Amino acid sequence: MKIKIRLREILEERNMSQRKLARQMNLRPSTINHLCSDSVDRVYIRTLEQICEALNITVDQLIVSVEDE
């Protein structure tokens, strides 16, 4: 089982750019870009909490488990 961060999909659903979220959260755009990629290997829990707060979502909406290929 793998864990996937759905940030890219959520931003697309809301027609929100990565740059806008980064500005709203006062984070570097490269941080948001990395979290939108498929190669995320680590992330701070506090960053996930901040994303959830900024987007008004729950952590289970942001993170899902996927089957290994």
N, CA, C and O atoms as a Maestro MAE file, in Angstrom:
{
 s_m_m2io_version
 :::
 2.0.0
}

f_m_ct {
 s_m_title
 :::
 protein
 m_atom[276] {
  # First column is atom index #
  i_m_mmod_type
  r_m_x_coord
  r_m_y_coord
  r_m_z_coord
  i_m_residue_number
  s_m_chain_name
  s_m_pdb_residue_name
  s_m_pdb_atom_name
  i_m_atomic_number
  :::
  1 25 0.838 -1.175 0.000 1 A "MET " " N  " 7
  2 3 0.000 0.000 0.000 1 A "MET " " CA " 6
  3 2 0.887 1.244 0.000 1 A "MET " " C  " 6
  4 15 1.911 1.302 0.681 1 A "MET " " O  " 8
  5 25 0.470 2.223 -0.774 2 A "LYS " " N  " 7
  6 3 1.154 3.509 -0.813 2 A "LYS " " CA " 6
  7 2 0.195 4.596 -0.359 2 A "LYS " " C  " 6
  8 15 -1.024 4.438 -0.422 2 A "LYS " " O  " 8
  9 25 0.757 5.683 0.090 3 A "ILE " " N  " 7
  10 3 -0.027 6.840 0.503 3 A "ILE " " CA " 6
  11 2 0.131 7.919 -0.559 3 A "ILE " " C  " 6
  12 15 1.238 8.194 -1.021 3 A "ILE " " O  " 8
  13 25 -0.980 8.523 -0.937 4 A "LYS " " N  " 7
  14 3 -0.956 9.551 -1.980 4 A "LYS " " CA " 6
  15 2 -1.544 10.844 -1.429 4 A "LYS " " C  " 6
  16 15 -2.572 10.833 -0.753 4 A "LYS " " O  " 8
  17 25 -0.889 11.938 -1.721 5 A "ILE " " N  " 7
  18 3 -1.405 13.259 -1.374 5 A "ILE " " CA " 6
  19 2 -2.176 13.778 -2.581 5 A "ILE " " C  " 6
  20 15 -1.617 13.891 -3.672 5 A "ILE " " O  " 8
  21 25 -3.434 14.089 -2.398 6 A "ARG " " N  " 7
  22 3 -4.327 14.491 -3.485 6 A "ARG " " CA " 6
  23 2 -4.318 15.999 -3.737 6 A "ARG " " C  " 6
  24 15 -5.281 16.528 -4.291 6 A "ARG " " O  " 8
  25 25 -3.289 16.681 -3.357 7 A "LEU " " N  " 7
  26 3 -3.277 18.140 -3.448 7 A "LEU " " CA " 6
  27 2 -3.487 18.635 -4.880 7 A "LEU " " C  " 6
  28 15 -4.253 19.573 -5.099 7 A "LEU " " O  " 8
  29 25 -2.835 18.033 -5.834 8 A "ARG " " N  " 7
  30 3 -2.979 18.472 -7.231 8 A "ARG " " CA " 6
  31 2 -4.440 18.386 -7.683 8 A "ARG " " C  " 6
  32 15 -4.961 19.318 -8.297 8 A "ARG " " O  " 8
  33 25 -5.099 17.258 -7.374 9 A "GLU " " N  " 7
  34 3 -6.492 17.072 -7.776 9 A "GLU " " CA " 6
  35 2 -7.414 18.080 -7.086 9 A "GLU " " C  " 6
  36 15 -8.328 18.621 -7.709 9 A "GLU " " O  " 8
  37 25 -7.170 18.324 -5.814 10 A "ILE " " N  " 7
  38 3 -8.003 19.265 -5.062 10 A "ILE " " CA " 6
  39 2 -7.851 20.677 -5.618 10 A "ILE " " C  " 6
  40 15 -8.837 21.399 -5.764 10 A "ILE " " O  " 8
  41 25 -6.631 21.065 -5.925 11 A "LEU " " N  " 7
  42 3 -6.416 22.396 -6.499 11 A "LEU " " CA " 6
  43 2 -7.091 22.518 -7.862 11 A "LEU " " C  " 6
  44 15 -7.666 23.561 -8.175 11 A "LEU " " O  " 8
  45 25 -7.026 21.461 -8.678 12 A "GLU " " N  " 7
  46 3 -7.689 21.479 -9.983 12 A "GLU " " CA " 6
  47 2 -9.197 21.604 -9.826 12 A "GLU " " C  " 6
  48 15 -9.837 22.360 -10.558 12 A "GLU " " O  " 8
  49 25 -9.771 20.868 -8.875 13 A "GLU " " N  " 7
  50 3 -11.215 20.940 -8.631 13 A "GLU " " CA " 6
  51 2 -11.642 22.351 -8.256 13 A "GLU " " C  " 6
  52 15 -12.748 22.777 -8.590 13 A "GLU " " O  " 8
  53 25 -10.780 23.072 -7.569 14 A "ARG " " N  " 7
  54 3 -11.097 24.417 -7.094 14 A "ARG " " CA " 6
  55 2 -10.596 25.512 -8.029 14 A "ARG " " C  " 6
  56 15 -10.739 26.698 -7.733 14 A "ARG " " O  " 8
  57 25 -10.011 25.116 -9.154 15 A "ASN " " N  " 7
  58 3 -9.424 26.077 -10.097 15 A "ASN " " CA " 6
  59 2 -8.468 27.022 -9.381 15 A "ASN " " C  " 6
  60 15 -8.474 28.231 -9.615 15 A "ASN " " O  " 8
  61 25 -7.652 26.454 -8.509 16 A "MET " " N  " 7
  62 3 -6.686 27.235 -7.730 16 A "MET " " CA " 6
  63 2 -5.280 26.835 -8.162 16 A "MET " " C  " 6
  64 15 -4.989 25.652 -8.331 16 A "MET " " O  " 8
  65 25 -4.426 27.812 -8.334 17 A "SER " " N  " 7
  66 3 -3.053 27.510 -8.738 17 A "SER " " CA " 6
  67 2 -2.199 27.148 -7.523 17 A "SER " " C  " 6
  68 15 -2.509 27.509 -6.388 17 A "SER " " O  " 8
  69 25 -1.135 26.437 -7.794 18 A "GLN " " N  " 7
  70 3 -0.177 26.101 -6.744 18 A "GLN " " CA " 6
  71 2 0.428 27.374 -6.160 18 A "GLN " " C  " 6
  72 15 0.641 27.476 -4.952 18 A "GLN " " O  " 8
  73 25 0.700 28.332 -7.023 19 A "ARG " " N  " 7
  74 3 1.304 29.592 -6.591 19 A "ARG " " CA " 6
  75 2 0.367 30.349 -5.646 19 A "ARG " " C  " 6
  76 15 0.817 30.926 -4.656 19 A "ARG " " O  " 8
  77 25 -0.933 30.348 -5.949 20 A "LYS " " N  " 7
  78 3 -1.892 31.047 -5.092 20 A "LYS " " CA " 6
  79 2 -1.941 30.396 -3.711 20 A "LYS " " C  " 6
  80 15 -1.967 31.094 -2.698 20 A "LYS " " O  " 8
  81 25 -1.953 29.072 -3.667 21 A "LEU " " N  " 7
  82 3 -1.960 28.384 -2.379 21 A "LEU " " CA " 6
  83 2 -0.681 28.684 -1.606 21 A "LEU " " C  " 6
  84 15 -0.722 28.921 -0.398 21 A "LEU " " O  " 8
  85 25 0.447 28.675 -2.297 22 A "ALA " " N  " 7
  86 3 1.728 28.972 -1.641 22 A "ALA " " CA " 6
  87 2 1.711 30.373 -1.028 22 A "ALA " " C  " 6
  88 15 2.163 30.566 0.101 22 A "ALA " " O  " 8
  89 25 1.189 31.348 -1.770 23 A "ARG " " N  " 7
  90 3 1.102 32.712 -1.238 23 A "ARG " " CA " 6
  91 2 0.166 32.780 -0.040 23 A "ARG " " C  " 6
  92 15 0.463 33.438 0.958 23 A "ARG " " O  " 8
  93 25 -0.966 32.093 -0.149 24 A "GLN " " N  " 7
  94 3 -1.954 32.089 0.933 24 A "GLN " " CA " 6
  95 2 -1.375 31.479 2.209 24 A "GLN " " C  " 6
  96 15 -1.693 31.916 3.315 24 A "GLN " " O  " 8
  97 25 -0.523 30.468 2.045 25 A "MET " " N  " 7
  98 3 0.042 29.764 3.190 25 A "MET " " CA " 6
  99 2 1.393 30.321 3.612 25 A "MET " " C  " 6
  100 15 1.949 29.901 4.627 25 A "MET " " O  " 8
  101 25 1.920 31.257 2.843 26 A "ASN " " N  " 7
  102 3 3.249 31.814 3.107 26 A "ASN " " CA " 6
  103 2 4.321 30.725 3.048 26 A "ASN " " C  " 6
  104 15 5.207 30.663 3.901 26 A "ASN " " O  " 8
  105 25 4.225 29.872 2.032 27 A "LEU " " N  " 7
  106 3 5.211 28.820 1.768 27 A "LEU " " CA " 6
  107 2 5.874 29.089 0.428 27 A "LEU " " C  " 6
  108 15 5.367 29.850 -0.397 27 A "LEU " " O  " 8
  109 25 7.005 28.457 0.231 28 A "ARG " " N  " 7
  110 3 7.671 28.567 -1.072 28 A "ARG " " CA " 6
  111 2 6.844 27.808 -2.111 28 A "ARG " " C  " 6
  112 15 6.336 26.726 -1.817 28 A "ARG " " O  " 8
  113 25 6.702 28.355 -3.316 29 A "PRO " " N  " 7
  114 3 5.978 27.641 -4.366 29 A "PRO " " CA " 6
  115 2 6.568 26.259 -4.654 29 A "PRO " " C  " 6
  116 15 5.838 25.339 -5.023 29 A "PRO " " O  " 8
  117 25 7.877 26.110 -4.488 30 A "SER " " N  " 7
  118 3 8.499 24.806 -4.743 30 A "SER " " CA " 6
  119 2 8.025 23.750 -3.746 30 A "SER " " C  " 6
  120 15 7.985 22.564 -4.074 30 A "SER " " O  " 8
  121 25 7.669 24.168 -2.545 31 A "THR " " N  " 7
  122 3 7.146 23.228 -1.548 31 A "THR " " CA " 6
  123 2 5.801 22.680 -2.006 31 A "THR " " C  " 6
  124 15 5.573 21.471 -1.964 31 A "THR " " O  " 8
  125 25 4.916 23.562 -2.441 32 A "ILE " " N  " 7
  126 3 3.603 23.130 -2.933 32 A "ILE " " CA " 6
  127 2 3.771 22.295 -4.193 32 A "ILE " " C  " 6
  128 15 3.095 21.280 -4.361 32 A "ILE " " O  " 8
  129 25 4.667 22.715 -5.078 33 A "ASN " " N  " 7
  130 3 4.912 21.959 -6.298 33 A "ASN " " CA " 6
  131 2 5.359 20.537 -5.968 33 A "ASN " " C  " 6
  132 15 4.889 19.582 -6.586 33 A "ASN " " O  " 8
  133 25 6.246 20.391 -5.016 34 A "HIS " " N  " 7
  134 3 6.720 19.065 -4.613 34 A "HIS " " CA " 6
  135 2 5.572 18.221 -4.071 34 A "HIS " " C  " 6
  136 15 5.477 17.035 -4.386 34 A "HIS " " O  " 8
  137 25 4.704 18.813 -3.263 35 A "LEU " " N  " 7
  138 3 3.585 18.075 -2.687 35 A "LEU " " CA " 6
  139 2 2.543 17.691 -3.741 35 A "LEU " " C  " 6
  140 15 1.740 16.784 -3.518 35 A "LEU " " O  " 8
  141 25 2.554 18.372 -4.876 36 A "CYS " " N  " 7
  142 3 1.641 18.033 -5.969 36 A "CYS " " CA " 6
  143 2 2.217 16.961 -6.888 36 A "CYS " " C  " 6
  144 15 1.513 16.444 -7.755 36 A "CYS " " O  " 8
  145 25 3.461 16.633 -6.707 37 A "SER " " N  " 7
  146 3 4.101 15.635 -7.571 37 A "SER " " CA " 6
  147 2 3.793 14.222 -7.081 37 A "SER " " C  " 6
  148 15 3.265 14.028 -5.986 37 A "SER " " O  " 8
  149 25 4.130 13.255 -7.904 38 A "ASP " " N  " 7
  150 3 3.917 11.853 -7.540 38 A "ASP " " CA " 6
  151 2 5.108 11.268 -6.797 38 A "ASP " " C  " 6
  152 15 5.113 10.080 -6.475 38 A "ASP " " O  " 8
  153 25 6.109 12.079 -6.522 39 A "SER " " N  " 7
  154 3 7.329 11.553 -5.909 39 A "SER " " CA " 6
  155 2 7.551 12.063 -4.487 39 A "SER " " C  " 6
  156 15 8.693 12.195 -4.047 39 A "SER " " O  " 8
  157 25 6.479 12.347 -3.774 40 A "VAL " " N  " 7
  158 3 6.604 12.820 -2.395 40 A "VAL " " CA " 6
  159 2 7.031 11.645 -1.524 40 A "VAL " " C  " 6
  160 15 6.366 10.610 -1.494 40 A "VAL " " O  " 8
  161 25 8.141 11.813 -0.818 41 A "ASP " " N  " 7
  162 3 8.602 10.729 0.047 41 A "ASP " " CA " 6
  163 2 8.570 11.107 1.523 41 A "ASP " " C  " 6
  164 15 8.708 10.246 2.392 41 A "ASP " " O  " 8
  165 25 8.387 12.395 1.805 42 A "ARG " " N  " 7
  166 3 8.234 12.821 3.198 42 A "ARG " " CA " 6
  167 2 7.595 14.207 3.224 42 A "ARG " " C  " 6
  168 15 7.733 15.012 2.302 42 A "ARG " " O  " 8
  169 25 6.894 14.439 4.322 43 A "VAL " " N  " 7
  170 3 6.228 15.733 4.504 43 A "VAL " " CA " 6
  171 2 5.987 15.913 5.996 43 A "VAL " " C  " 6
  172 15 5.744 14.951 6.724 43 A "VAL " " O  " 8
  173 25 6.058 17.148 6.430 44 A "TYR " " N  " 7
  174 3 5.778 17.441 7.832 44 A "TYR " " CA " 6
  175 2 4.269 17.377 8.081 44 A "TYR " " C  " 6
  176 15 3.473 17.846 7.267 44 A "TYR " " O  " 8
  177 25 3.894 16.796 9.204 45 A "ILE " " N  " 7
  178 3 2.493 16.729 9.586 45 A "ILE " " CA " 6
  179 2 1.921 18.141 9.697 45 A "ILE " " C  " 6
  180 15 0.790 18.382 9.274 45 A "ILE " " O  " 8
  181 25 2.670 19.054 10.246 46 A "ARG " " N  " 7
  182 3 2.191 20.431 10.388 46 A "ARG " " CA " 6
  183 2 1.888 21.050 9.033 46 A "ARG " " C  " 6
  184 15 0.936 21.821 8.914 46 A "ARG " " O  " 8
  185 25 2.671 20.735 8.009 47 A "THR " " N  " 7
  186 3 2.400 21.253 6.669 47 A "THR " " CA " 6
  187 2 1.067 20.718 6.154 47 A "THR " " C  " 6
  188 15 0.288 21.458 5.555 47 A "THR " " O  " 8
  189 25 0.806 19.435 6.388 48 A "LEU " " N  " 7
  190 3 -0.476 18.855 5.977 48 A "LEU " " CA " 6
  191 2 -1.628 19.518 6.721 48 A "LEU " " C  " 6
  192 15 -2.676 19.791 6.135 48 A "LEU " " O  " 8
  193 25 -1.435 19.773 8.003 49 A "GLU " " N  " 7
  194 3 -2.469 20.455 8.788 49 A "GLU " " CA " 6
  195 2 -2.739 21.854 8.233 49 A "GLU " " C  " 6
  196 15 -3.890 22.276 8.131 49 A "GLU " " O  " 8
  197 25 -1.677 22.562 7.879 50 A "GLN " " N  " 7
  198 3 -1.824 23.918 7.337 50 A "GLN " " CA " 6
  199 2 -2.547 23.894 5.994 50 A "GLN " " C  " 6
  200 15 -3.378 24.760 5.722 50 A "GLN " " O  " 8
  201 25 -2.240 22.919 5.161 51 A "ILE " " N  " 7
  202 3 -2.927 22.776 3.871 51 A "ILE " " CA " 6
  203 2 -4.409 22.531 4.101 51 A "ILE " " C  " 6
  204 15 -5.257 23.144 3.452 51 A "ILE " " O  " 8
  205 25 -4.717 21.632 5.028 52 A "CYS " " N  " 7
  206 3 -6.122 21.332 5.334 52 A "CYS " " CA " 6
  207 2 -6.847 22.583 5.829 52 A "CYS " " C  " 6
  208 15 -7.982 22.844 5.431 52 A "CYS " " O  " 8
  209 25 -6.200 23.344 6.683 53 A "GLU " " N  " 7
  210 3 -6.799 24.578 7.190 53 A "GLU " " CA " 6
  211 2 -7.006 25.587 6.062 53 A "GLU " " C  " 6
  212 15 -8.065 26.208 5.972 53 A "GLU " " O  " 8
  213 25 -6.012 25.751 5.211 54 A "ALA " " N  " 7
  214 3 -6.090 26.728 4.123 54 A "ALA " " CA " 6
  215 2 -7.179 26.373 3.120 54 A "ALA " " C  " 6
  216 15 -7.847 27.256 2.582 54 A "ALA " " O  " 8
  217 25 -7.357 25.076 2.868 55 A "LEU " " N  " 7
  218 3 -8.344 24.635 1.882 55 A "LEU " " CA " 6
  219 2 -9.678 24.240 2.510 55 A "LEU " " C  " 6
  220 15 -10.623 23.886 1.805 55 A "LEU " " O  " 8
  221 25 -9.748 24.304 3.839 56 A "ASN " " N  " 7
  222 3 -10.956 23.927 4.563 56 A "ASN " " CA " 6
  223 2 -11.397 22.498 4.219 56 A "ASN " " C  " 6
  224 15 -12.546 22.248 3.854 56 A "ASN " " O  " 8
  225 25 -10.439 21.570 4.349 57 A "ILE " " N  " 7
  226 3 -10.706 20.159 4.107 57 A "ILE " " CA " 6
  227 2 -10.174 19.351 5.287 57 A "ILE " " C  " 6
  228 15 -9.474 19.881 6.150 57 A "ILE " " O  " 8
  229 25 -10.510 18.078 5.312 58 A "THR " " N  " 7
  230 3 -10.000 17.188 6.344 58 A "THR " " CA " 6
  231 2 -8.800 16.422 5.792 58 A "THR " " C  " 6
  232 15 -8.608 16.334 4.579 58 A "THR " " O  " 8
  233 25 -8.012 15.879 6.684 59 A "VAL " " N  " 7
  234 3 -6.814 15.156 6.260 59 A "VAL " " CA " 6
  235 2 -7.171 13.922 5.424 59 A "VAL " " C  " 6
  236 15 -6.416 13.550 4.526 59 A "VAL " " O  " 8
  237 25 -8.312 13.284 5.709 60 A "ASP " " N  " 7
  238 3 -8.682 12.116 4.910 60 A "ASP " " CA " 6
  239 2 -9.158 12.499 3.512 60 A "ASP " " C  " 6
  240 15 -9.261 11.631 2.645 60 A "ASP " " O  " 8
  241 25 -9.450 13.771 3.272 61 A "GLN " " N  " 7
  242 3 -9.725 14.234 1.916 61 A "GLN " " CA " 6
  243 2 -8.420 14.510 1.174 61 A "GLN " " C  " 6
  244 15 -8.365 14.422 -0.053 61 A "GLN " " O  " 8
  245 25 -7.388 14.839 1.914 62 A "LEU " " N  " 7
  246 3 -6.093 15.182 1.326 62 A "LEU " " CA " 6
  247 2 -5.230 13.954 1.063 62 A "LEU " " C  " 6
  248 15 -4.517 13.895 0.062 62 A "LEU " " O  " 8
  249 25 -5.296 12.973 1.962 63 A "ILE " " N  " 7
  250 3 -4.427 11.801 1.866 63 A "ILE " " CA " 6
  251 2 -5.274 10.552 1.657 63 A "ILE " " C  " 6
  252 15 -6.254 10.338 2.371 63 A "ILE " " O  " 8
  253 25 -4.904 9.733 0.686 64 A "VAL " " N  " 7
  254 3 -5.594 8.478 0.438 64 A "VAL " " CA " 6
  255 2 -4.560 7.369 0.299 64 A "VAL " " C  " 6
  256 15 -3.394 7.625 0.000 64 A "VAL " " O  " 8
  257 25 -4.995 6.154 0.515 65 A "SER " " N  " 7
  258 3 -4.111 5.010 0.287 65 A "SER " " CA " 6
  259 2 -4.439 4.420 -1.077 65 A "SER " " C  " 6
  260 15 -5.596 4.385 -1.494 65 A "SER " " O  " 8
  261 25 -3.401 3.959 -1.762 66 A "VAL " " N  " 7
  262 3 -3.560 3.344 -3.076 66 A "VAL " " CA " 6
  263 2 -2.818 2.010 -3.075 66 A "VAL " " C  " 6
  264 15 -1.828 1.833 -2.364 66 A "VAL " " O  " 8
  265 25 -3.306 1.097 -3.868 67 A "GLU " " N  " 7
  266 3 -2.675 -0.211 -3.970 67 A "GLU " " CA " 6
  267 2 -1.365 -0.113 -4.733 67 A "GLU " " C  " 6
  268 15 -1.226 0.691 -5.654 67 A "GLU " " O  " 8
  269 25 -0.406 -0.943 -4.339 68 A "ASP " " N  " 7
  270 3 0.853 -1.032 -5.096 68 A "ASP " " CA " 6
  271 2 0.565 -1.616 -6.469 68 A "ASP " " C  " 6
  272 15 -0.334 -2.437 -6.650 68 A "ASP " " O  " 8
  273 25 1.357 -1.163 -7.424 69 A "GLU " " N  " 7
  274 3 1.171 -1.668 -8.799 69 A "GLU " " CA " 6
  275 2 1.889 -2.971 -9.008 69 A "GLU " " C  " 6
  276 15 1.840 -3.534 -10.102 69 A "GLU " " O  " 8
  :::
 }
 m_bond[275] {
  # First column is bond index #
  i_m_from
  i_m_to
  i_m_order
  :::
  1 1 2 1
  2 2 3 1
  3 3 4 2
  4 3 5 1
  5 5 6 1
  6 6 7 1
  7 7 8 2
  8 7 9 1
  9 9 10 1
  10 10 11 1
  11 11 12 2
  12 11 13 1
  13 13 14 1
  14 14 15 1
  15 15 16 2
  16 15 17 1
  17 17 18 1
  18 18 19 1
  19 19 20 2
  20 19 21 1
  21 21 22 1
  22 22 23 1
  23 23 24 2
  24 23 25 1
  25 25 26 1
  26 26 27 1
  27 27 28 2
  28 27 29 1
  29 29 30 1
  30 30 31 1
  31 31 32 2
  32 31 33 1
  33 33 34 1
  34 34 35 1
  35 35 36 2
  36 35 37 1
  37 37 38 1
  38 38 39 1
  39 39 40 2
  40 39 41 1
  41 41 42 1
  42 42 43 1
  43 43 44 2
  44 43 45 1
  45 45 46 1
  46 46 47 1
  47 47 48 2
  48 47 49 1
  49 49 50 1
  50 50 51 1
  51 51 52 2
  52 51 53 1
  53 53 54 1
  54 54 55 1
  55 55 56 2
  56 55 57 1
  57 57 58 1
  58 58 59 1
  59 59 60 2
  60 59 61 1
  61 61 62 1
  62 62 63 1
  63 63 64 2
  64 63 65 1
  65 65 66 1
  66 66 67 1
  67 67 68 2
  68 67 69 1
  69 69 70 1
  70 70 71 1
  71 71 72 2
  72 71 73 1
  73 73 74 1
  74 74 75 1
  75 75 76 2
  76 75 77 1
  77 77 78 1
  78 78 79 1
  79 79 80 2
  80 79 81 1
  81 81 82 1
  82 82 83 1
  83 83 84 2
  84 83 85 1
  85 85 86 1
  86 86 87 1
  87 87 88 2
  88 87 89 1
  89 89 90 1
  90 90 91 1
  91 91 92 2
  92 91 93 1
  93 93 94 1
  94 94 95 1
  95 95 96 2
  96 95 97 1
  97 97 98 1
  98 98 99 1
  99 99 100 2
  100 99 101 1
  101 101 102 1
  102 102 103 1
  103 103 104 2
  104 103 105 1
  105 105 106 1
  106 106 107 1
  107 107 108 2
  108 107 109 1
  109 109 110 1
  110 110 111 1
  111 111 112 2
  112 111 113 1
  113 113 114 1
  114 114 115 1
  115 115 116 2
  116 115 117 1
  117 117 118 1
  118 118 119 1
  119 119 120 2
  120 119 121 1
  121 121 122 1
  122 122 123 1
  123 123 124 2
  124 123 125 1
  125 125 126 1
  126 126 127 1
  127 127 128 2
  128 127 129 1
  129 129 130 1
  130 130 131 1
  131 131 132 2
  132 131 133 1
  133 133 134 1
  134 134 135 1
  135 135 136 2
  136 135 137 1
  137 137 138 1
  138 138 139 1
  139 139 140 2
  140 139 141 1
  141 141 142 1
  142 142 143 1
  143 143 144 2
  144 143 145 1
  145 145 146 1
  146 146 147 1
  147 147 148 2
  148 147 149 1
  149 149 150 1
  150 150 151 1
  151 151 152 2
  152 151 153 1
  153 153 154 1
  154 154 155 1
  155 155 156 2
  156 155 157 1
  157 157 158 1
  158 158 159 1
  159 159 160 2
  160 159 161 1
  161 161 162 1
  162 162 163 1
  163 163 164 2
  164 163 165 1
  165 165 166 1
  166 166 167 1
  167 167 168 2
  168 167 169 1
  169 169 170 1
  170 170 171 1
  171 171 172 2
  172 171 173 1
  173 173 174 1
  174 174 175 1
  175 175 176 2
  176 175 177 1
  177 177 178 1
  178 178 179 1
  179 179 180 2
  180 179 181 1
  181 181 182 1
  182 182 183 1
  183 183 184 2
  184 183 185 1
  185 185 186 1
  186 186 187 1
  187 187 188 2
  188 187 189 1
  189 189 190 1
  190 190 191 1
  191 191 192 2
  192 191 193 1
  193 193 194 1
  194 194 195 1
  195 195 196 2
  196 195 197 1
  197 197 198 1
  198 198 199 1
  199 199 200 2
  200 199 201 1
  201 201 202 1
  202 202 203 1
  203 203 204 2
  204 203 205 1
  205 205 206 1
  206 206 207 1
  207 207 208 2
  208 207 209 1
  209 209 210 1
  210 210 211 1
  211 211 212 2
  212 211 213 1
  213 213 214 1
  214 214 215 1
  215 215 216 2
  216 215 217 1
  217 217 218 1
  218 218 219 1
  219 219 220 2
  220 219 221 1
  221 221 222 1
  222 222 223 1
  223 223 224 2
  224 223 225 1
  225 225 226 1
  226 226 227 1
  227 227 228 2
  228 227 229 1
  229 229 230 1
  230 230 231 1
  231 231 232 2
  232 231 233 1
  233 233 234 1
  234 234 235 1
  235 235 236 2
  236 235 237 1
  237 237 238 1
  238 238 239 1
  239 239 240 2
  240 239 241 1
  241 241 242 1
  242 242 243 1
  243 243 244 2
  244 243 245 1
  245 245 246 1
  246 246 247 1
  247 247 248 2
  248 247 249 1
  249 249 250 1
  250 250 251 1
  251 251 252 2
  252 251 253 1
  253 253 254 1
  254 254 255 1
  255 255 256 2
  256 255 257 1
  257 257 258 1
  258 258 259 1
  259 259 260 2
  260 259 261 1
  261 261 262 1
  262 262 263 1
  263 263 264 2
  264 263 265 1
  265 265 266 1
  266 266 267 1
  267 267 268 2
  268 267 269 1
  269 269 270 1
  270 270 271 1
  271 271 272 2
  272 271 273 1
  273 273 274 1
  274 274 275 1
  275 275 276 2
  :::
 }
}
